[in-house]
Structure formats: structure tokens, C-alpha cells
């Protein structure tokens, strides 16, 4: 646009401009084919002064966004992952749409495109647990912003690399617990607590579909969420069997497993998103006030020890 058409320095960006910045950070084309990302609610011409980032588009988060006066709510999880025939306010998801519209707050989703991005969900989790010299667990084929492949800047699902401070499995699980938001589930692990771990793989959110990639990467331990009984049991049985068959010394069978709450493994990315959106807008002479929701939206609220 011409200089006469450019917004004044103190004029807020439009929703379209903020969405363009988000799409530059987390290109929709890098989302999984089954995903539903992008703008869900909002007028692209509306001004945006305040942006709230959260993991889940649940009612309590919408309350927080509206109470703060946010013009845009950015969530990791989609409000509508499957098609619907109605957004009437008589349905719980429809009521979210109506409340956002009435309150003048847009909704934008960055899901698997944010998982795969440089400084996305995987990188944020890897940073927190101390993984260095890392690469994607599965490279998407689209290079990162620096044009590199097979590095932390490459786009792809998960991250795998070397621990800056090797430790034991129990010590590593404690490190993960200290780094992530507290949840009712806490942290579970599978394997010999005293076994040494020097390499790790991470994947925010549900990750038992990537066990083959973790095995191929030869990671000592895998951090992910929503681990189910049968896949986890079979992975550990196979690891121990193959370790014994090979006559390997020491504790049997890697990878070990560390299971976190789904919400907790994805929340750390929100801080990166706030920083990176600010930088992307600043490059165009624009600015918004952005913050991270501290609300714990994990659905599990408590735990009773079994002994």
C-alpha cells in the first residue's frame, strides 16, 4: 500500500493484519490434513488491541478474554474439529461463538501448524526439559524460516536430541514435573527409575502414534501425553525383549516413557507465541498488547494415590 494508506504508528492493526502475522509464524498449509486451523470468529477489518493466548477455547477462557477486553483469542485447540450444522446459542460450542461475537472478540486457532513450527509447541517443550542439538522427530519436508532441514529450525512433529544435563529416568521425570504447569494428573513414567538417560524425544499432546519414530531415533526417553495402556505396554515389552535378546548390559529396554497431562505439554508454547507475534507485528510497525492465559484447562482436577 502507499504511504498515505499506511496506518498511523499508534493505530491498532486490523484482525486481518494480526492473522497474517500468525499465519506467517504458523502457516496453515503445514497443518495436518485432518486439522481445522485459522480464523473461526471475527471480522477481518476489526481493530485488534489486545490478544489473549490459551490452550483451550473453553468457557472459562472466553470469560477471561472478555473480562480483559481482548479483541482476539488465539487458542491451540480448535473449537470445531468436526463439521457442525448449527452454532445456535443453545449448544455449548454455539454459545461460545455468540459470546465472542457479542463481546467483540475474534477466535483464531493454531494447532498442528503450531506443533510443527520453529519455536512452536515442540521446541518450547524441548527447551524446558533441556534438549540440545535437536531435530524434528518427523520432518514435515517444509524448511524452517532459515531454510534449514533436520535442525531445530526445520518444521516437523516433535523434537529429539541430547540432554544438556544427563540424569536418571526418575531425575528426568522430576525435571519435567518442575518445568510444566501443575495438573491433577501429575507426571507418570515407565522404566527403571535409576536408569541413565542422555537423549530424549518430546511431542506435545497425544503422541503414542509416533513410537516407531522414537525407536528409530534411539531416544532413551520419550515425553508426551495421553499414553494409553496397550500401546505403552507393548512398547515397553518390546524394548525389554529386544534388549535382553541383544545381551545389552544394564537396565533393560529403551525408550522409557514419561507421560504428562495434555494441556501441560502444550502450554509452554504460549509464551513463545506472544513474543513471536509481537516481533512479527513490530517488523511492520504494528503492535498489540498480548498475554498468556494462566488458567489450567486440563479436564482432570484431582488425583487419589492408589496406595
C-alpha positions as CSV (number, residue, x, y, z in Angstrom):
1,X,0.0,0.0,0.0
2,X,1.1,3.6,-0.4
3,X,2.4,5.6,2.5
4,X,-0.8,7.6,2.6
5,X,-2.7,4.3,3.1
6,X,-0.4,3.1,5.9
7,X,-1.9,3.2,9.4
8,X,-0.6,5.8,11.8
9,X,2.0,4.5,14.2
10,X,-0.4,4.4,17.1
11,X,-3.3,2.9,15.1
12,X,-4.1,-0.7,16.1
13,X,-3.6,-3.4,13.5
14,X,-6.7,-5.0,11.9
15,X,-7.6,-8.5,12.6
16,X,-6.5,-9.4,9.1
17,X,-3.1,-8.0,9.8
18,X,-2.7,-10.0,13.0
19,X,-3.9,-13.1,11.4
20,X,-1.4,-12.6,8.5
21,X,1.3,-12.4,11.1
22,X,0.1,-15.5,12.8
23,X,-0.1,-17.4,9.5
24,X,3.5,-16.3,8.8
25,X,4.6,-17.9,12.0
26,X,2.4,-21.0,11.7
27,X,1.5,-21.5,8.1
28,X,-1.9,-23.2,7.7
29,X,-0.5,-25.3,4.9
30,X,1.7,-27.1,7.4
31,X,-1.3,-28.3,9.5
32,X,-2.2,-32.0,9.3
33,X,-4.9,-32.8,6.7
34,X,-7.5,-33.6,9.4
35,X,-7.0,-30.4,11.3
36,X,-9.1,-27.3,11.5
37,X,-6.9,-24.2,11.9
38,X,-7.3,-20.5,11.1
39,X,-9.9,-17.8,11.9
40,X,-13.0,-19.2,13.4
41,X,-14.8,-16.0,14.6
42,X,-14.2,-12.4,13.7
43,X,-14.4,-9.5,11.2
44,X,-11.0,-9.1,9.4
45,X,-11.5,-5.4,9.3
46,X,-11.9,-5.0,13.1
47,X,-9.1,-3.4,15.1
48,X,-7.1,-5.5,17.5
49,X,-5.5,-4.0,20.6
50,X,-5.4,-7.0,23.0
51,X,-4.7,-10.6,22.2
52,X,-5.0,-13.5,24.7
53,X,-3.3,-16.8,24.1
54,X,-4.6,-20.1,25.6
55,X,-4.6,-23.8,25.0
56,X,-8.3,-24.4,25.0
57,X,-11.3,-22.4,23.8
58,X,-13.4,-23.3,26.8
59,X,-15.9,-21.2,28.6
60,X,-13.6,-20.1,31.4
61,X,-11.0,-18.9,28.9
62,X,-13.7,-17.0,27.0
63,X,-14.8,-15.3,30.3
64,X,-11.1,-14.3,30.9
65,X,-10.7,-12.9,27.4
66,X,-14.0,-10.9,27.6
67,X,-13.3,-9.6,31.1
68,X,-9.8,-8.4,30.0
69,X,-11.3,-6.7,26.9
70,X,-9.4,-8.9,24.4
71,X,-10.2,-8.3,20.7
72,X,-8.7,-11.7,19.8
73,X,-8.4,-15.0,21.5
74,X,-5.8,-17.4,20.0
75,X,-6.1,-21.0,21.1
76,X,-4.1,-24.1,20.3
77,X,-7.0,-26.5,20.2
78,X,-9.8,-26.0,17.7
79,X,-13.3,-25.1,18.8
80,X,-14.7,-27.0,15.8
81,X,-12.6,-30.0,14.8
82,X,-15.5,-31.7,13.0
83,X,-18.3,-30.2,11.0
84,X,-21.5,-28.9,12.6
85,X,-24.9,-28.0,11.3
86,X,-25.6,-25.3,13.9
87,X,-23.9,-22.7,16.1
88,X,-27.1,-21.9,18.0
89,X,-26.5,-20.4,21.4
90,X,-28.5,-23.4,22.8
91,X,-25.4,-25.6,22.2
92,X,-22.3,-25.2,24.4
93,X,-20.0,-24.5,21.4
94,X,-22.5,-22.3,19.8
95,X,-22.8,-20.3,23.0
96,X,-19.0,-19.7,22.8
97,X,-19.4,-18.3,19.3
98,X,-22.2,-16.0,20.4
99,X,-20.4,-14.7,23.4
100,X,-17.3,-14.0,21.4
101,X,-19.3,-12.2,18.8
102,X,-21.3,-10.2,21.3
103,X,-18.2,-9.3,23.2
104,X,-16.3,-8.2,20.0
105,X,-13.6,-10.9,20.4
106,X,-12.3,-12.9,17.5
107,X,-11.1,-16.5,17.7
108,X,-8.1,-17.9,15.8
109,X,-6.7,-21.4,16.0
110,X,-3.0,-22.5,15.5
111,X,-2.9,-26.3,16.2
112,X,-0.8,-28.8,14.3
113,X,0.8,-25.9,12.3
114,X,2.0,-24.6,15.7
115,X,3.2,-28.1,16.7
116,X,5.5,-28.3,13.7
117,X,6.8,-24.7,13.6
118,X,10.2,-23.4,14.7
119,X,9.7,-22.1,18.3
120,X,6.4,-23.9,18.3
121,X,4.9,-26.4,20.7
122,X,7.7,-29.0,20.3
123,X,10.6,-26.5,20.6
124,X,9.1,-24.9,23.7
125,X,8.7,-28.3,25.4
126,X,12.2,-29.3,24.3
127,X,13.7,-26.1,25.7
128,X,12.0,-26.6,29.1
129,X,13.3,-30.1,29.6
130,X,16.8,-29.3,28.3
131,X,17.2,-30.9,24.9
132,X,20.1,-29.6,22.8
133,X,21.4,-30.5,19.3
134,X,17.9,-31.3,18.3
135,X,15.9,-32.1,15.2
136,X,12.3,-32.9,14.4
137,X,11.1,-36.3,15.3
138,X,9.4,-36.4,11.9
139,X,10.5,-33.7,9.4
140,X,7.5,-32.3,7.5
141,X,9.5,-31.5,4.4
142,X,8.9,-27.8,4.7
143,X,12.1,-25.9,5.7
144,X,12.1,-23.5,8.6
145,X,12.5,-19.8,8.4
146,X,16.3,-20.1,8.0
147,X,15.9,-22.6,5.2
148,X,17.5,-25.4,7.1
149,X,16.4,-29.1,7.2
150,X,17.0,-31.5,10.1
151,X,17.6,-28.9,12.7
152,X,15.6,-27.2,15.4
153,X,14.6,-24.6,12.8
154,X,13.1,-27.2,10.5
155,X,9.4,-27.8,10.5
156,X,8.2,-31.1,11.8
157,X,6.4,-33.0,14.5
158,X,8.2,-33.4,17.9
159,X,11.9,-32.9,18.7
160,X,14.7,-35.3,19.6
161,X,18.2,-34.6,20.8
162,X,20.8,-34.8,23.5
163,X,20.1,-33.8,27.1
164,X,22.3,-30.9,28.2
165,X,22.4,-32.5,31.7
166,X,22.2,-36.3,31.6
167,X,20.4,-37.8,34.5
168,X,18.4,-40.8,35.6
169,X,14.9,-41.6,34.5
170,X,13.4,-40.6,37.8
171,X,15.6,-37.4,37.9
172,X,14.4,-36.5,34.4
173,X,10.7,-37.1,35.3
174,X,11.2,-34.8,38.3
175,X,12.7,-32.2,35.9
176,X,9.7,-32.5,33.6
177,X,7.3,-32.1,36.6
178,X,9.1,-29.0,37.8
179,X,9.1,-27.4,34.3
180,X,5.4,-27.9,33.4
181,X,2.3,-26.4,34.9
182,X,0.9,-28.4,37.8
183,X,-2.1,-30.6,37.0
184,X,-4.3,-33.1,38.7
185,X,-2.6,-36.0,36.8
186,X,0.9,-35.1,37.6
187,X,3.7,-37.0,35.8
188,X,3.9,-40.7,35.2
189,X,6.9,-42.6,34.0
190,X,7.7,-46.2,32.8
191,X,11.1,-47.8,33.2
192,X,13.9,-48.3,35.8
193,X,14.0,-45.1,37.9
194,X,17.7,-45.4,38.2
195,X,18.4,-46.0,34.5
196,X,20.7,-43.3,32.9
197,X,19.1,-41.1,30.2
198,X,21.2,-39.0,27.9
199,X,18.9,-38.5,24.9
200,X,15.2,-37.6,24.8
201,X,12.4,-37.1,22.4
202,X,9.3,-34.9,23.1
203,X,6.0,-34.4,21.5
204,X,3.4,-32.1,23.0
205,X,-0.1,-33.5,23.1
206,X,-1.1,-37.1,22.2
207,X,2.0,-38.9,21.0
208,X,1.7,-42.7,21.1
209,X,1.2,-42.7,17.4
210,X,4.9,-41.8,17.0
211,X,6.5,-44.7,18.9
212,X,8.2,-46.0,15.7
213,X,9.8,-42.7,15.1
214,X,11.0,-42.5,18.7
215,X,12.5,-46.0,18.4
216,X,14.2,-45.1,15.1
217,X,15.7,-42.0,16.7
218,X,17.2,-44.2,19.5
219,X,16.0,-41.8,22.2
220,X,16.5,-43.0,25.8
221,X,13.2,-41.4,27.0
222,X,10.1,-40.1,25.3
223,X,8.0,-37.3,26.8
224,X,4.4,-37.0,25.5
225,X,0.8,-37.1,26.7
226,X,-2.3,-39.3,26.7
227,X,-0.4,-42.5,26.7
228,X,-2.8,-45.5,26.5
229,X,-2.4,-48.8,28.3
230,X,-1.9,-51.2,25.3
231,X,0.5,-49.1,23.1
232,X,2.6,-48.1,26.2
233,X,2.7,-51.7,27.5
234,X,3.6,-53.1,24.1
235,X,6.4,-50.5,23.6
236,X,8.0,-51.3,26.9
237,X,7.6,-55.1,26.5
238,X,9.2,-54.9,23.0
239,X,12.1,-52.7,24.3
240,X,12.9,-55.1,27.2
241,X,12.7,-58.2,25.0
242,X,15.0,-56.7,22.3
243,X,17.4,-55.5,25.0
244,X,17.6,-59.0,26.6
245,X,17.9,-60.7,23.1
246,X,20.9,-58.4,22.3
247,X,22.5,-59.2,25.6
248,X,22.7,-55.5,26.4
249,X,24.1,-54.7,29.9
250,X,22.4,-52.5,32.4
251,X,18.7,-51.6,32.8
252,X,16.6,-53.2,30.1
253,X,14.9,-51.5,27.3
254,X,14.7,-48.0,25.9
255,X,12.8,-45.9,25.2
256,X,11.5,-45.2,28.6
257,X,8.3,-43.2,28.8
258,X,7.2,-40.0,30.6
259,X,3.5,-39.2,30.4
260,X,2.3,-35.7,31.1
261,X,-1.1,-34.0,31.1
262,X,-2.0,-33.0,27.5
263,X,-2.7,-29.4,28.5
264,X,0.6,-29.1,30.4
265,X,2.8,-30.3,27.5
266,X,1.4,-27.7,25.1
267,X,1.0,-24.6,27.4
268,X,4.7,-23.6,27.3
269,X,4.4,-22.7,23.7
270,X,2.1,-19.8,24.5
271,X,4.9,-17.6,25.8
272,X,6.8,-18.1,22.6
273,X,3.7,-17.2,20.6
274,X,3.3,-13.9,22.5
275,X,6.9,-13.0,21.9
276,X,6.9,-14.0,18.2
277,X,3.7,-12.3,17.4
278,X,5.0,-9.1,18.9
279,X,8.2,-9.3,16.9
280,X,6.3,-10.1,13.6
281,X,4.0,-7.2,14.1
282,X,6.8,-4.8,15.1
283,X,8.6,-5.6,11.8
284,X,5.6,-4.0,10.1
285,X,5.4,-1.1,12.6
286,X,2.4,-2.6,14.4
287,X,1.8,-3.5,18.0
288,X,-0.7,-5.2,20.2
289,X,-0.9,-6.0,23.9
290,X,-0.7,-9.8,24.3
291,X,-0.7,-12.1,27.3
292,X,-0.8,-15.8,28.2
293,X,-3.8,-17.3,30.0
294,X,-2.7,-18.8,33.3
295,X,-5.9,-20.8,33.6
296,X,-5.4,-24.5,33.9
297,X,-7.8,-26.1,31.4
298,X,-6.8,-29.7,31.9
299,X,-10.1,-31.6,32.4
300,X,-8.7,-33.7,35.3
301,X,-9.0,-31.8,38.6
302,X,-7.6,-34.2,41.2
303,X,-5.9,-37.5,41.9
304,X,-6.1,-40.1,44.7
305,X,-3.0,-42.2,45.1
306,X,-3.7,-45.9,44.8
307,X,-1.7,-46.7,48.0
